[in-house]
Amino acid sequence: MSSVDIAIKTLNHLEPEDFRVLMIIEIDMSRHRYVPEDDILRLSEFSTKQVKYRLDRLSRFRLIYRWAGSYVGYVLSTAGYDCLAINALVKANIIEAFGKSLGVGKESDVYDALTPDGRRVVVKFHRLGRVSFRQTRRLRGYIADRRHISWLYQSRLAAEREFEALRRVYPHGVSVPEPISHNRHVVVMDFIEGAELYRAPEVPNPDEVLDEILQNVRIAYQKAGVIHADLSEFNVVLNPHFHILIIDWPQFVTVDHPNAEVLLRRDIKNILTFFKERFNVERDIYEALEGIKKPLKNVK
């Protein structure tokens, strides 16, 4: 059973006092690797008996882990953090019900869900703790200057950045899922139909698909001032009508970033290399970059 499944199954059994303890542990994890039981007692203002009851209960639900060393401490499990985010989204009338898992990756879990008005959406749970801390720091430039950062905060920051990127590019007509909401490490967006380009069963018009990708990169660059910075065949979705969506934006940079030129070139090189190797469609990278930088008419 996944951590999301545990959170969904447990959610209706939790009481306000349980959520208070979970949130205290969440907040205090910024200061402690393991949150001391004494801190939970002090911050909750519950009796000792009540705190122990809540901690035992949350442990049985697998929402927290207990650690005993020089002191007794607790940390949120992935399911516990999921539970806090899901509860907030439900209370905000963003999510009504969850469906099946749509995919599990190294750095995210993606689920089908419905809003209260019956709209089908995607709920993406960022999971940066699945890769090593050193690897994450190397790949994620936006945390490179932070000495101490937990898996919880890494995942939350990734979700915030992805939501910010989608909010920047979507109004300009870039082909991305519509951003709906986010909470903690979770982003809710419009439903994504199709398959990533690398595993699309067929691509009858690869030249046109490549043109569409490059045009969307150009619009993001010119109108939103944004570069994806992690673009490849793994985060371009081809829908059943053979049009594209560009996904996975947490590593985005703005065009005034010191490494903007290098990152843009890497994005384009990744895409052109894939199309050359898979479909024998060849483009000159310098011409492609020149086209992306060429101003669009009526840029607002």
C-alpha positions in Angstrom: 0.0 0.0 0.0 1.4 3.4 -1.0 1.7 6.3 1.4 -1.1 8.1 -0.4 -3.3 5.0 0.0 -2.5 4.9 3.7 -3.3 8.6 4.1 -6.6 8.4 2.2 -7.6 5.3 4.2 -6.7 7.0 7.5 -8.0 10.5 6.9 -11.6 9.9 8.1 -10.4 8.3 11.3 -8.4 11.3 12.4 -9.6 13.8 15.0 -8.7 17.5 15.3 -6.2 16.6 18.1 -4.4 14.2 15.8 -4.0 16.9 13.2 -2.7 19.3 15.8 0.0 16.8 16.8 0.9 16.1 13.2 1.3 19.8 12.4 3.4 20.4 15.5 5.8 17.7 14.4 5.7 19.1 10.8 6.7 22.6 12.0 9.3 21.4 14.5 11.0 19.2 12.0 12.6 22.4 10.7 14.6 22.5 13.9 15.0 18.9 14.8 15.8 15.7 12.9 13.6 14.0 15.5 11.0 16.2 17.2 11.4 15.8 21.0 8.3 14.4 22.8 8.8 17.3 25.3 8.3 19.8 22.5 5.1 18.2 21.4 3.8 18.2 25.0 4.7 21.9 25.4 3.4 23.2 22.0 0.2 21.1 22.0 -0.8 22.2 25.5 -2.3 18.7 25.9 -1.9 16.6 29.0 0.9 14.1 29.1 -1.6 11.3 28.9 -3.3 12.9 25.9 0.0 13.4 24.1 1.1 9.8 24.6 -2.3 8.6 23.4 -2.1 10.7 20.2 1.4 9.7 19.5 0.6 6.0 20.0 -2.4 6.4 17.8 -0.6 8.2 15.0 2.2 5.6 15.1 -0.3 2.8 14.7 -1.7 4.6 11.7 1.8 4.8 10.3 1.7 8.6 10.0 4.7 9.1 12.3 7.8 7.3 13.3 9.2 7.0 16.8 12.9 7.3 17.6 14.6 6.6 20.9 18.1 7.7 21.5 19.4 10.3 23.9 15.8 11.4 24.0 12.5 10.2 22.5 11.5 11.9 19.3 9.1 11.7 16.3 9.1 12.5 12.6 6.4 12.5 10.0 6.2 9.5 7.7 5.6 10.2 4.0 2.0 9.1 4.7 1.7 11.6 7.5 2.8 14.5 5.3 0.4 13.3 2.6 -2.4 13.2 5.1 -1.8 16.9 6.1 -1.8 18.0 2.4 -4.8 15.9 1.4 -6.8 17.2 4.4 -6.0 20.8 3.5 -7.1 20.3 -0.1 -10.3 18.5 0.9 -11.2 21.3 3.4 -10.5 23.9 0.7 -13.0 22.1 -1.6 -10.3 21.4 -4.1 -10.5 17.6 -3.9 -13.6 15.4 -3.4 -12.3 11.9 -4.1 -9.2 10.0 -5.2 -9.0 7.5 -8.0 -6.2 5.2 -9.1 -2.5 5.9 -9.2 -1.4 7.2 -12.6 2.3 6.7 -12.1 5.1 6.4 -9.6 8.5 7.9 -10.4 11.7 8.6 -8.6 10.6 12.1 -7.5 6.8 12.0 -7.6 3.6 10.0 -7.3 0.7 11.0 -9.5 -3.0 10.2 -8.8 -6.3 10.6 -10.6 -8.9 12.6 -8.6 -12.2 14.5 -8.8 -13.1 18.0 -7.6 -16.4 18.7 -5.8 -18.0 19.7 -9.1 -16.9 16.5 -10.8 -13.9 17.8 -12.7 -11.2 15.2 -13.3 -7.7 16.4 -12.1 -4.2 15.1 -11.5 -2.8 15.3 -8.0 1.0 15.2 -7.9 2.9 14.3 -4.7 6.5 15.5 -4.9 9.0 12.9 -3.4 12.5 14.4 -3.4 13.5 12.2 -0.5 13.7 9.2 -2.8 17.0 10.3 -4.3 20.0 10.9 -2.1 20.4 14.3 -0.5 23.7 15.0 -2.3 22.1 14.0 -5.7 19.1 16.2 -5.1 21.4 19.2 -4.2 23.4 18.6 -7.4 20.4 18.4 -9.7 18.2 21.0 -8.0 19.9 24.3 -8.2 17.3 26.1 -6.2 18.4 24.3 -3.0 22.1 24.4 -3.6 22.7 27.3 -1.3 20.8 25.7 1.7 23.0 23.8 4.1 20.2 22.1 6.1 17.1 21.0 4.3 14.9 18.0 5.0 13.1 15.7 2.5 9.9 17.3 3.7 11.1 20.8 2.8 12.7 19.7 -0.4 9.4 18.2 -1.6 7.4 21.3 -0.5 9.8 23.6 -2.3 9.6 21.6 -5.5 5.8 21.7 -5.5 5.8 25.5 -4.9 8.2 26.0 -7.8 6.3 23.8 -10.1 3.0 25.6 -9.3 4.7 28.9 -9.8 6.1 27.9 -13.2 2.7 26.7 -14.4 1.0 29.9 -13.2 3.6 31.9 -15.2 3.4 30.0 -18.5 -0.2 28.8 -18.6 -1.8 32.3 -19.2 0.4 32.8 -22.2 -0.8 29.8 -24.0 2.1 27.4 -23.3 0.9 23.8 -23.6 1.0 22.8 -19.9 -1.7 21.4 -17.6 -3.8 24.2 -16.0 -2.6 24.8 -12.4 -5.5 24.5 -10.0 -4.0 24.5 -6.5 -1.2 23.3 -4.3 -0.5 22.5 -0.6 2.7 21.5 1.0 4.4 19.0 -1.4 1.3 18.5 -3.6 0.2 20.2 -6.8 -3.3 19.8 -8.3 -3.6 20.4 -12.0 -5.9 19.7 -15.0 -6.0 16.0 -16.0 -3.2 14.9 -18.3 -4.2 12.5 -21.0 -1.5 10.7 -23.1 1.9 9.2 -22.7 5.4 10.7 -22.3 7.1 11.1 -25.6 9.7 8.4 -25.0 7.0 5.7 -24.6 4.4 7.0 -27.0 3.2 4.0 -29.0 3.3 5.9 -32.3 4.2 9.4 -33.6 2.9 9.7 -37.1 4.0 13.3 -37.5 7.4 13.7 -35.7 8.3 16.9 -37.6 5.1 18.6 -36.5 5.5 17.4 -33.0 9.0 18.8 -32.8 7.9 22.1 -34.2 5.2 22.3 -31.6 7.6 21.6 -28.8 10.0 24.3 -30.0 7.2 26.8 -30.4 6.1 26.2 -26.9 9.6 26.6 -25.6 9.7 29.9 -27.6 6.4 31.2 -26.1 7.6 30.3 -22.6 10.9 32.1 -23.2 9.5 35.2 -24.9 6.2 35.8 -23.2 6.7 34.3 -19.7 10.4 34.8 -19.4 10.8 31.1 -18.3 13.1 28.2 -19.3 12.1 24.7 -18.3 15.7 23.7 -17.5 15.0 20.0 -17.4 13.3 19.4 -20.8 13.6 16.0 -22.4 11.4 13.2 -23.9 10.5 12.2 -20.4 8.5 15.3 -19.6 6.8 16.0 -22.9 3.4 14.2 -23.0 1.8 13.4 -26.4 -2.0 13.3 -26.2 -4.3 11.1 -28.3 -4.6 13.8 -30.9 -0.8 14.0 -31.2 -0.4 17.4 -29.6 2.0 18.0 -26.7 1.9 19.0 -23.1 5.1 20.0 -21.3 5.2 18.8 -17.7 7.5 18.7 -14.6 8.6 22.3 -14.1 10.1 22.6 -10.6 13.6 23.2 -12.0 12.5 26.2 -14.1 14.7 29.3 -14.3 13.9 32.8 -15.6 15.7 34.2 -18.7 17.8 36.5 -16.5 19.3 33.5 -14.6 23.1 33.4 -14.8 22.9 30.0 -16.4 19.9 30.6 -18.6 21.8 30.3 -21.9 23.4 27.0 -20.9 20.1 25.5 -19.6 18.1 26.6 -22.6 20.7 25.0 -24.9 20.7 21.8 -22.9 16.9 21.6 -23.1 17.0 22.0 -26.9 19.9 19.6 -27.3 18.0 16.9 -25.3 14.9 17.2 -27.5 16.8 17.4 -30.8 19.0 14.4 -29.9 15.9 12.4 -29.1 14.1 13.2 -32.4 17.2 12.5 -34.4 17.8 9.1 -32.8 14.2 8.0 -32.6 12.6 9.5 -35.7 15.6 10.5 -37.9 14.4 14.1 -37.7 17.4 16.4 -37.7 17.6 20.1 -36.9 20.5 22.4 -36.4 20.7 23.4 -32.8 21.9 26.9 -33.5 19.0 27.6 -35.8 16.6 26.2 -33.3 18.0 28.4 -30.5 17.9 31.5 -32.8 14.3 30.7 -33.6 13.4 30.5 -29.9 15.1 33.8 -29.2 13.5 35.6 -32.2 10.8 37.9 -30.7 7.2 37.0 -31.1 4.8 39.5 -32.6 2.4 41.2 -30.2 4.3 40.0 -27.1 2.4 41.4 -24.1 
